[in-house]
Amino acid sequence: MFSIFSPKNPDDEMKKAQALFDKVTSTKSDSREARGMRIRMGLMCRAHLDKSFVTGAEQTASWQELAALAIANGKDKPPLPEPSVFQKIKAGENDIYVYLPEEYAHEAFNLGARYQRAEIPALQAIETMQGLANQICLYELRLAEPFQVLQFLRDELAQSPDNQVTSGGS
């Protein structure tokens, strides 16, 4: 059977994603090809950050419902949701795994969770997430300009009458 017809092993795909991130971030070259690789990785990292933020908000909302139900039934709360260093994102026609080091992935997830719990307003979530993106783009990938994250939340904030989106529920 041809390998193009066999399903991809997620563990292998995750290893490849981490190896690609490590390769791109360790490349010292400033050739056109290396810059292109860094830009593509920056776009993938932006998608990872956005998805980690949304996942943190969604899983927190689900957890809150389950926790309330458990308390109402006299049971223990379920364990808190855990962030992942891998996110599956759409790249053209295919889904691919993207890796981010734990400190970035967990921070994005936790910011989404805090936003969902209304502990931080939209503007603070955007600013903090942009700080993460800036770190990745400027220091990990050595890009001259960082990519903008959470465009969906920026748009929502710009369209709100009082410019104050204060909680999750996106």
KANORRA-V457336 format. One record per pair of residues at least 4 apart in sequence whose C-alpha atoms are under 7 Angstrom apart, sorted by the first residue. I is the first residue (numbers start at 0). J is the second residue. Records with the same first field share a line. If there is no record, write none. Layout:
BEGIN
I: J ; J
END
This chain:
BEGIN
1: 5
8: 12
9: 13
10: 14
11: 15
12: 16 ; 96
13: 17 ; 85 ; 96
14: 18
15: 19
16: 20 ; 96 ; 97 ; 98
17: 21 ; 98
18: 22
19: 23
20: 24 ; 98
21: 25
22: 26
23: 36 ; 37
24: 139 ; 140
28: 33
29: 33 ; 34
30: 34
31: 35
32: 36
33: 37
34: 38
35: 39
36: 40
37: 41 ; 140
38: 42
39: 43
40: 44
41: 45 ; 136 ; 146
42: 46
43: 47 ; 97
44: 48 ; 99
45: 49 ; 132 ; 146 ; 148
46: 50
47: 51 ; 86 ; 97
48: 52 ; 104 ; 107
49: 53 ; 148 ; 149
50: 54
51: 55 ; 104 ; 107 ; 108
52: 56 ; 107 ; 108 ; 110 ; 111
53: 57 ; 111
54: 58 ; 108
55: 59 ; 108 ; 109 ; 111 ; 112
56: 60 ; 111 ; 112 ; 114 ; 115 ; 167
57: 61
58: 62 ; 80
59: 63 ; 80 ; 112 ; 115
60: 64 ; 115
61: 65
62: 66 ; 79
63: 67
64: 68
65: 69
66: 70 ; 76 ; 77
67: 71
68: 72
69: 73 ; 74 ; 75 ; 76
70: 74 ; 75 ; 76
82: 104 ; 105 ; 108
83: 104
84: 98 ; 99 ; 100 ; 101 ; 104
85: 96 ; 97 ; 98 ; 99
86: 96 ; 97 ; 98
87: 94 ; 95 ; 96 ; 97
88: 94 ; 95 ; 96
89: 93 ; 94 ; 95
90: 94 ; 95
99: 103 ; 104
100: 104
101: 105
102: 106
103: 107 ; 131
104: 108
105: 109
106: 110
107: 111 ; 128
108: 112
109: 113
110: 114 ; 124
111: 115
112: 116
113: 117 ; 118 ; 119
114: 118 ; 119 ; 120 ; 124 ; 166 ; 167
115: 166 ; 167 ; 168
116: 166
117: 165 ; 166 ; 167
119: 123 ; 124
120: 124 ; 164 ; 165 ; 166
121: 125 ; 164 ; 165 ; 166
122: 126
123: 127
124: 128
125: 129 ; 149
126: 130
127: 131
128: 132 ; 148
129: 133 ; 147 ; 148
130: 134
131: 135
132: 136 ; 145 ; 146 ; 148
133: 137 ; 145
134: 138 ; 139
135: 139 ; 140
136: 140 ; 141 ; 142 ; 145
137: 141 ; 142 ; 143 ; 145
149: 153
150: 154
151: 155
152: 156
153: 157
154: 158
155: 159
156: 162 ; 163 ; 164
157: 162
158: 162
159: 163 ; 164
END
